[in-house]
Amino acid sequence: MKGEGEGEREEEEKRTQKTTTLDEKTLMKKLEGIVGGVESVEGVETDDKGEVLMHAIAQDYKTGEVLMLAHMNKEALRLTLQTGKAHYWSRSRRKIWRKGETSGNEQIVKDILIDCDGDAILLKVEQKGGACHTGYRSCFYRRLNGEIVSEKVFDPAEKYGKQRKESVK
């Protein structure tokens, strides 16, 4: 016999669980549909090889909290679809990275939405640990005036071996 709310949780998991067993043909068709639409958008950002970069927003799939903004290219999106774990393109390091590859703070993808213009992606994720490299759950942890509105959930020095530089853009 299932406990109270257990059946509902299982149903929610089934409904939001991402299928990661896409065959290569289906996967490539999905990618072409998404990225092909973006390539036709005027003024879309590209990397140094002219490859399309899409804004990718990570959002907690249960609470709706916005966790971070990053970029994805076609390969990062392919890896995300294939593995069920968020992969992004680092503009500064010029390479693909899997969220949590160093820190262990992974993002398990539950759903992927694309915006009305086809030039941004929303990843609904289960966040393991903090999303921000500075130790906060969300990268959006401070107000414009600098006031901190969140608490750190991990020590970056423990995860990365040294304190990473906080960047303000």
N, C-alpha and C positions, 0 to 999 in steps of 0.2 A: 504494500500500500504506500502510495506517495504522500509525502508530507504536504502541509498547506503551502500553496504557491509553487511547489516543485514542478508540477505539470505545466503551469504557465511559463516558468523559466525555461523548461525544455522546449516548449513551443516557440518561445521568443528566439532561443538559440537556433532552432531549425529554420525559422523564418529569416533570420539575419545572417546565418552561416554562409560564408562565401564558398562557392564550389571552386576547388583548385585543380580539378582533374580535367581541364579543358584540353582537347586534343590540339595539336599544332595548327591544323587548318582552321579550326574554329577560332583559336586564339589570334591568328594573323588576320582573319576577317574582322574581328572585333577591333583590333588595333588600326587597321586601315580605315575603318568607319569612323573611329574617333579622331585619329591623327590626320587623316585625309581632309576632314572637315576643318580642322584647325589651320592647315596649310593654306587654305583659301582665304583666311581672315587677314585683312590688310593690317600691317603694322605689328604682326605677331612677333614675339621675341624669338631669336634663334641663337644657337651657340656659335663658336668660331668656325664650325664646318657648315653652317647654314641649316643645321637641324633644328626643327621646331622645339621650343621649350614652352610647356604649359604650366600655368600656376596650379599648384596642387594644395588644397586646404585639407588638413587633417582635423577631424571633428570626432569627439567621443560619441560612439554610436548609441550609448544609453542616455547620457545627460544632455547632449547637444553642445557641450563646451567646445569652443574652438581651441585647438591645441597648438597648431603651427601652420605656417605657410612655407612651402618649398617649391621646387620646380621639378618637372618630369620631362624626359624626352621619350622617344618611342621605346627604347630599350628598357628604361626604368619602368614604364607602364607595362611592357611585356613581362618583365620579371615579377612585378606586383601581381598581375593577373595569374601568372603561372604558379607562384609560391604562396599567395595569400598573405604575404608580408610586404609592408610598404618599402619601396625602393624609390630613390630620388636622384636627381642630377645635381651635383655640387658645381655651381658656377665658379667658385673660387679655386677648388681643387681640380676642376675639369675632369670629373669622373663620377660614375654611379656609386651610390652608397645605399646600403640597407639600414633602415632605421634600427638602431640597437646593436649594430655589428660590433661596436666597441663597448658601449655602456650596458648592453643587455636590456635596454628600455625599448623593446620592440613594439611595433604597431601591427596588430593582427587585423587584416582588412575584412570587414563584414559586408560592406556595400560600396559601390562606386557610382557616383552621379556625375553627369556632365552639365555644364550650364547652358543657358538658352542660345548663346552665341557659339558654343562648341569650342571655347578657348580656355576653359578652366575646369578643373576636376575637383570634386569633393570626395575625399576618402572618409568613410565612416569606419572608425577603427576602435578596437579594444586596445587601450594604451597600457602597456606593462611598465610601471615606474613613471618617471617624469618624461615629458616630451622635449623639454628645453634643455640645451646643453649647459645652462647656467644653474640647473638643479631644481627648477620649478616644474610643476605639472604641465603648465601651458607656457608658451613663449610670450603670451600676452598677460604678463604678471605685474605691469606697472602702468600708471596713468601718464599722460603727456607731461605733467609737471614733475615726474620722477617718483611719485608716491608708489611704494610697493603695496600691492593689494592681494598678495598671495603669500604662501609660505613655501619654503624649499622642501622638496620631498626626497632629495638625495644630495650627497656631497660630491660635486664634480671632481674634486681632487682624488677621491676614492675610485671613481669610475674611469677617469681618463689618465690617472697617474700624475697629472699636473693641472693646475688651474687654467682652463681655457679662457681666452680673452673674450669678455662680453663686448658685443658689437652693437653700436647704436647707429641706425641708418636714418 
